Amino acid sequence: MTAYTIKLQPALTMTDEQFYQLCITNPDLKFERNAQGDLLIMSPTGGETGNRNVELATEFVLWNRQHRLGVVFDSSTGFKLPGGGDRSPDVAWVEQSRWDALNSEQRQKFPPIAPDFVLELLSPSDRLSVVQTKMQEYMASGVRLGWLINPSSRQVEVYQPEQVAELLNNPIHLSGEPVLPGFVLDMNLIW
């Protein structure tokens, strides 16, 4: 997915409500904002990436149905991160009590919460350094576990708060412990 960045500041500052209205007024476009307030326009993914995304999301949905510990979100969901960005991870999960603490308006719009878990799947058109920066933004906003999966190199970067990202080469599976109790992702779905 190619992202185009438009630097709005200092010429223009967009409020959260204005950003939300921009997104719902242009439903055919996918927007994000980074912590600096830059507007990012995301292109659609290709077939292989789209298939991998849905397979990944399905694994999380099935696990969550069994354990009933939280709420799973797909790549269409925008989160208003405490660090200032508005981001849409490919897969996200929020622990149930944290989700329940939001009011109905907060749940309806872009939830003002950092997910407990995020997953980003690198597509052929993504720049690794840009997605790594996005992962750091998630961690700075309070995400407890993040996975950056790079299918072409068969590598996974595991992000945790206040730790250097761990690089895994060709892992067979990924464990979500302790954030996602009992969750294990079979990497054969991706490779």
Secondary structure, DSSP 8 states (H G I E B T S, - for coil): --EEEE--TTT----HHHHHHHHHH-TTSEEEE-TT--EEEE----HHHHHHHHHHHHHHHHHHHHH--EEEEETT--EE-TTS-EE--SEEEEEHHHHHTS-HHHHHSS-SS--SEEEEE--TT--HHHHHHHHHHHHHTT-SEEEEEETTTTEEEEE-TTS--EEEES-SEEE-TTTSTT-EEEGGGT-
